[in-house]
Amino acid sequence: MTSRPRASGVLFVVVTLAALVGVAITASLGRWQLGRAAEKLAYEQTLTSRAALPAMDGASLAKAEAAGAAEDLRHRTVELEGLWLPEHTIYLDNRQMQGRPGFFVITPLQLRGTSAVVLVQRGWVPRNFQDRTQVPDVVTPAGTVQVRGRVAAPPSRLYEFSAGDSAQGSSRIRQNLDLAAFRSATQLPLLDLSVVQLGEPGEGMQRDWPVVSSGVDKHYGYAFQWFGLCGLIALLYVWFQIVRRFIRPRRERSS
């Protein structure tokens, strides 16, 4: 007769411990997601404040990058002068703009007054789906040009197989661009960053770049889910292990 109450007591302890662990873990994960959201909000505010700073010229950009401040230059506005190096233009495949697949056009720009070269993401062009090897026609002015843009990381990478065009390094149409490999192949003194060209469509390209977002809404959504699960665990524990176990039987006996 005593074994059944003892087993029931052991089960109650086990369920209680499991509930406490579940509540602690889910609450901790919810707080972690809120912390990630706070970090990204702070970073977004940093980018916004950088964008409000006066535009940098090419010499200042090269000097700051050489001093190891490439990360601190992200999202700074730049007004560059230099010469396009169209023989090194590449087309990054499978990039979208306004929901349409095509290419990002990347051309190195020799900065005026320096020996540095920066990769410029000049814009987007649609691809020819009837001839996937055809390179789109874009206008690349000769002589000194002025480019207004914002500092960004090197072009983002998409998933590719190891034998992709970017691995071969021989095609102007590539899935990805490896900056170190491209620097080695071209022997250009490339900066460890890129510039996204801003402005109206032109030269055969569109420049409707997506707005830079920190993605904090995603973290808030995850935090809501974890806190909701935490509350659900606590609610189920209270109902099944306290209300139904102790309170309801007492009421039934008293009635």
N, C-alpha and C positions, 0 to 999 in steps of 0.2 A: 504493500500500500504506500510505503514511503518512497518507492522508486519513481512513481509517476510524478509526484510533486517535485522531487529532486530533478528529474529530467526536464520538467517544465521550467524550473528555475534556471537550469543550465542554458536551455534554449533562449530564455528571456535575456540572460547575460550576453549570449552570442549575438542575438539580434540587436541588442543595445549597442554593443561595440561596433558591429557592422554599420549601424545607422550613424554613429558618431564619426566613424572613418569616412563614410560617404559624404556626410555634411561638411566635414573639414576639407576633403579633397575638392568637392565641387565649389565650395565657397572660395578656396584658394585659387582655383582656376578662373573663377569669375573676377577676383581681384587682379589676377595676372593680366587678363584681357583688358581691364580698365587701365592698368598700368601701361600696357602697350599702346592703348588709344591715347593716353596722355603724352607718351613719348612722341608719337607721330604728330599729334597736334602741335607740340613744341617745335618739331622739325618743320612742319608746314609754316608755322609763324616765322621761323628762321628764313625759309625760302622766300616768304613774302617780303620780309625786311630787306633781304639781299636784292630782290627785284626792284625795290624802291631806291636803291643806291644809284649814284651817277654811273653812266655807261663807261666801261673800260675800253681803252684802245688796244691795239694789237701788242704794242710794246709792253704795256702794263700787264696784259694777260700772260705773255710769255715769261715775264719776270716773276710774277706771282706763282706760276706753275713750276718754274725752275726752283723756287724756294720751297717746294713741297706743299703748296697750299691748294692743290687741285680740288680737294674735297670741299674746301671753304669757298671755292669759286662757283659751285653749283648754283644755277639759276640767276647768276649775275647777268645783267644786260651788257652787251658788247657792241661796239661800232668799229668794225674792222676795215682796213684797207689792205689790198694785196692783189696778187695775181693768181688766177685759177690755174690748176695743173690738170687740164682735162684728160691727159693721157692716162691718168691714174683714177679716173672716175669708175666707180663700181655701183651696181644696182642690187640692193638687198631685196630678195624675193619674199613673197608671202606676207607683205606688210599691208595693212588696211588703213583706209581713210574714208570716213563717212560710210563705213560698211562695205566698201568695195576693195577687192584684192588687187595688189599691184606691187610697185617697187618704191623703196626709198632711194633717192639719188644721193650718193655721197661723193663729194669732190674735195680733194685737199686744196687749201688756200695758203699760198706763200705770203706770210705776213710782211707788210711793208716795214722797212727799217730794221728787221731782225732776220735771223737765219731760221727761225722757227716756222713750222708748218702745222696747221690745224685742220682736222677733218670737219667739214661742214655738211650737215644734213640739210640739203638744199630744198627738198620737197618730195612730193609723191607724184608718181605717174602710173596710169593703168598699164597693164600688160596685154600683149597680143596672145589670146588663147589659141589662135589658129597656128601660130608659130611661136612656141614658148622660148625659142632661142633668140628671138629678135630683140634687139636692144632699142628701147624707145628713143625718139628724137627729142633732145633737150638742147636749149640754147645755152652756150657757155661763152660769155663775152671775153674777148681778148683785152689785154691791157689792164690797167689798174681799175679795180672795182671796189665798191663799198658794200659791206654786208652788215646788216643789223640782225642780231639774234640774241639768244640766251645760252649760257654755258650749260652743258649737260655731260653726263657720263658718255663713254663710247657707246655706239649703237647697241641697243638691247639684243640679246641672243634668243633665238628660237631653237627648239629641239631639232637635231639633225643626226643622221647616221654618220659614222666615222668617215665614210667615203664621200661625204658631201662636197660640193664645190668649194666651200670655204676652206676645207681641209686641203684640197688640191692647190688652191691659191692661184689658179691659172685662168679662171673664167671671170668675166666682168659681171656676170650674174651669179650671185652667191646667196646662200641661205643666211650666213652669218659672216661677221668680220672680226677676225682675231687681230687686235691692234699690234701686238708684238710681232706676229708673223708678217703682217702687212708692212710694218716699219722695216723689217729685215729684207723683205722682197723688193721694196721700192727704194731703200736706202734714204728715205726722207726723214728729217729730224722732227718727227711727229710729237705733238704734245699729248700727254696722257689724259686727254679729254676731247670733247667734240663741241661743236656749236650748232644749235638748231636755228636755221635761218627763219626770221619772222617777216611778216609783211603780206601784201596782197599776192594772189597767184600771178605767176609770171615765168617766162623762159620755158613754157611748156609744162610747168609743175604747179601743183596745188600745195598750199601751206596751212591747211586747216588742222593744225596740230591739236591733239586732245589736251584738255586742261589737266595740269598736274594735280593729282589728288593723293592725299595720304592714306585714304582707305580706312578712316577711323570708324565709319559706319559698320564695317564688317566686325570690328572688335567689339563695338557696343552690342551688336547682335549676338555674338558668341557669349559675351558676358551675361546678357539677358537669359540665354539658354542655360548657362551653368547655374546662375542664381535661381532660375525657375526649377531646375532639377534639384538643387539644394533644398528649396522650400518644399518640393514634393516629397522628398525623402523624410523631412522632418514632419510633414503633415501625416503621411502614412504611418510613421512610427507612433506618433501621438494617438492616432485613431485606433490602430490595431493592438498596440502594446500597452496603452494606458486606458483609453476610453472603454474599449471593448473588454479588456482584461480585468480591470479593477472597478471602474465606475458603474458600468452597466450591470454586472452581476450583483453588486451591492444594492442597486435600485430594485432589481428583480426580487432579491431576498426580502427587502423591506416592504415590498408590496404584497 
